[in-house]
Amino acid sequence: EVALTKVAYATFAGDCFWCMEGPFDALDGVISTTAGYAGGAEKSPTYESVSSGRTSHAEVVQVAYNPDKISFEKLVDVFWLNVDPFAVNRQFCDGGPQYRSAVFYADEAQRAVAEASKLAVEKRFGKAVATQIAPLSGSFTAAEEYHQDYYLKNPLRYRYYRNGCGRDSRLEAIWGDDAKH
């Protein structure tokens, strides 16, 4: 008899979606990651419309995971270590609301975890966190195929972009030895 794998979804915005897939793909219990768009009302967002700032969408990564192997809490912890939680409508070298940091929750349990973790980050640093905690409301749209697993398909361009944006140095300045990349 084949046991069915449980699948749950977590959706995070943290700058360019290229940089958010790798940290989650590396976790045991993560089934897959999909780059995409969430948080906006437009029915069929595209990279061009979202990156222009003409929609209210953010670039996101949606994580499919097995909740029997990894918790949503652990995914949220990894999310924080990969964003600048104090930046408003930007992350690293990318500006505009499409690059805001956010946890888009799927249900009340995820909302409670996200809100509690945001309070913990505020307490740790003693200042307000700009990261948005908002309902997903079924508004996830997968990005175009050429954006999926970009860090694996285009490793040199990806490293150049990531380094040029100062992402790793900013993460280390915020999170110290906890920073992962």
C-alpha positions in Angstrom: 0.0 0.0 0.0 1.4 3.4 -0.9 1.2 6.1 1.7 0.0 9.5 0.4 2.3 12.4 1.1 0.6 15.3 2.8 1.1 18.6 1.0 0.7 22.1 2.4 1.6 25.5 0.9 3.4 28.5 2.3 3.8 31.7 0.2 6.6 34.3 0.9 7.6 37.6 -0.7 11.2 38.6 -0.2 12.6 40.5 -3.1 13.3 38.9 -6.4 11.8 35.4 -6.4 15.1 34.0 -7.9 16.8 34.5 -4.5 14.0 32.9 -2.4 13.7 29.5 -4.0 17.2 28.1 -3.0 16.9 28.5 0.8 13.6 26.6 0.8 14.6 24.0 -1.8 17.5 23.0 0.5 15.1 22.0 3.4 14.2 18.4 4.1 10.4 18.2 3.8 10.1 20.8 1.1 8.6 19.2 -2.0 9.0 22.0 -4.4 9.1 25.8 -4.8 7.4 27.9 -7.5 8.2 31.5 -8.3 5.1 33.6 -8.8 3.0 36.6 -8.0 0.6 37.2 -5.1 -1.1 40.0 -3.2 -2.7 41.7 -6.1 -6.1 41.9 -7.7 -5.1 41.5 -11.4 -6.3 38.1 -12.7 -3.4 37.2 -14.9 -0.3 39.1 -13.7 2.9 38.8 -15.9 6.5 39.6 -15.0 6.3 42.7 -17.1 3.2 44.1 -15.4 4.3 43.2 -11.9 7.9 44.4 -12.3 6.7 47.7 -13.7 4.8 48.3 -10.5 1.5 48.6 -12.3 -0.1 45.9 -10.2 -0.3 45.4 -6.5 1.3 42.0 -6.7 4.6 41.0 -5.1 7.1 38.6 -6.5 6.8 35.5 -4.3 7.9 31.9 -3.9 5.2 29.4 -3.0 6.6 26.4 -1.1 4.9 23.0 -1.3 5.9 21.1 1.8 5.1 18.0 3.8 3.8 19.2 7.2 4.7 15.8 8.7 8.4 16.5 7.9 8.8 20.3 8.3 6.6 22.8 10.1 5.3 26.1 8.9 7.1 27.6 11.8 10.5 26.4 10.5 9.6 27.8 7.0 8.8 31.2 8.5 12.2 31.1 10.4 14.0 30.5 7.1 12.0 33.3 5.5 13.1 35.8 8.1 16.8 35.0 7.7 16.5 35.7 3.9 14.9 39.2 4.0 15.5 42.6 5.4 12.4 42.9 7.6 12.9 46.7 8.1 12.8 47.7 4.4 9.6 49.3 3.2 8.5 48.5 -0.3 11.9 47.3 -1.3 14.5 44.6 -0.7 18.2 45.1 -1.3 18.7 46.8 -4.7 15.1 46.3 -5.9 12.6 49.0 -5.1 8.8 49.2 -5.3 5.9 47.4 -3.7 6.4 44.4 -5.9 9.6 43.7 -3.9 8.0 44.1 -0.5 8.5 41.4 2.1 5.4 39.5 3.1 4.0 36.3 4.5 0.8 35.4 2.7 -1.0 33.1 5.0 -3.3 30.3 3.7 -5.4 29.9 6.9 -5.8 31.2 10.5 -3.1 28.8 11.8 -0.5 30.2 9.4 -1.7 33.7 10.3 -1.1 33.1 14.0 2.4 31.7 13.4 3.3 34.6 11.1 2.0 37.3 13.5 3.8 35.7 16.5 7.1 35.4 14.5 6.8 39.1 13.4 6.4 40.1 17.0 9.4 38.0 18.0 11.6 39.7 15.3 10.4 43.2 16.5 11.3 42.2 20.1 14.7 40.9 19.1 15.6 44.1 17.3 13.5 46.6 19.4 12.0 48.2 16.3 9.0 47.9 14.0 9.1 45.3 11.2 7.8 46.4 7.8 7.1 42.9 6.6 3.4 42.5 5.6 1.3 39.6 7.0 -1.7 39.2 4.7 -4.1 36.5 3.5 -3.3 34.7 0.3 -6.9 34.6 -0.7 -6.2 32.2 -3.6 -4.3 34.9 -5.5 -1.1 33.0 -6.3 -0.1 32.9 -10.0 3.0 31.0 -11.1 5.6 33.1 -12.9 6.7 32.4 -16.4 8.8 29.2 -16.9 12.1 31.0 -17.4 11.9 32.3 -13.8 11.4 28.9 -12.3 14.6 27.6 -10.7 16.5 30.5 -12.2 19.3 30.1 -9.6 19.9 26.5 -10.9 19.4 27.2 -14.7 21.6 30.4 -14.7 24.0 30.1 -11.8 26.5 32.7 -13.1 23.9 35.4 -13.8 22.2 34.6 -10.6 25.3 35.0 -8.5 26.2 38.2 -10.3 22.7 39.6 -9.6 22.7 38.5 -6.0 26.2 39.9 -5.3 25.5 43.1 -7.2 22.4 43.7 -5.1 24.4 43.4 -1.8 21.9 40.8 -0.6 24.3 38.6 1.4 26.2 41.4 3.0 22.9 43.0 4.2 21.6 39.7 5.5 24.8 39.2 7.5 24.6 42.8 8.8 21.0 42.1 10.1 21.1 38.4 11.1 24.8 37.9 11.9 25.9 34.2 12.0 22.2 33.2 11.6 22.2 34.5 8.0 22.0 31.7 5.5 22.6 31.9 1.8 
